[in-house]
Amino acid sequence: MDRACFERIYADYHKVLRFFAMRIVGDMSHAEDIVQEVFTHCWENRERIDASASVKSYLYTLTYRRSLDLLKSSGYAKKDFSDDVSYLDNLLFTSFTADEQLNTDEIRKEIKRCVALLPNKCREVFVMSRHHGLKNREIAEKLDITVKAVEKHISKALKDIRAHLLQNGYMPVAAFVLSLSSIFTPPV
């Protein structure tokens, strides 16, 4: 793995790994330390890391293990997280609170920016689906297109938004955020 590849991986995964670690350890400064340790480890072992393999799963596994190590060593973990994998898997999809570091306004702006860049018909279909809550059949009738065309437009919009969020370090929380209809509600 060369420097450019490492920098791209760092840019793609730093924010989401920090959030992931924070949801496990419950502290942003510890989460930041964990993610820095993960990337330091990756840089020091870059000769042995196959960048063509799944770097994502490797990074998440390292972050997960380092987070558990911190919990075990610190003594403040009241729950044996290693025995409850489903709990940790669901951490990313729980409600966000106001004091958490994930800035949903920032994600909302990124999504709106990406939606604004969609082709006209694709954007129209996507907004009707996510903002107005219309069913695919209803959208098809209103726009005089097939249900299949509606599905393709929504699929393209979601693919573009996910790619944009991944590129900007917001995945995997994007799946949760995209499910929130309030993201598309215009401010009053």
Sequence and secondary structure as in RCSB ss.txt:
>XXXX:A:sequence
MDRACFERIYADYHKVLRFFAMRIVGDMSHAEDIVQEVFTHCWENRERIDASASVKSYLYTLTYRRSLDLLKSSG
YAKKDFSDDVSYLDNLLFTSFTADEQLNTDEIRKEIKRCVALLPNKCREVFVMSRHHGLKNREIAEKLDITVKAV
EKHISKALKDIRAHLLQNGYMPVAAFVLSLSSIFTPPV
>XXXX:A:secstr
  HHHHHHHHHHHHHHHHHHHHHHHS HHHHHHHHHHHHHHHHHTTTT  TTS HHHHHHHHHHHHHHHHHHHHS
   S GGG HHHHHHGGGS   TTSS  HHHHHHHHHHHHHHS HHHHHHHHHHHTS   HHHHHHHHT  HHHH
HHHHHHHHHHHHHHHHHTT TTHHHHHHT GGGGS   
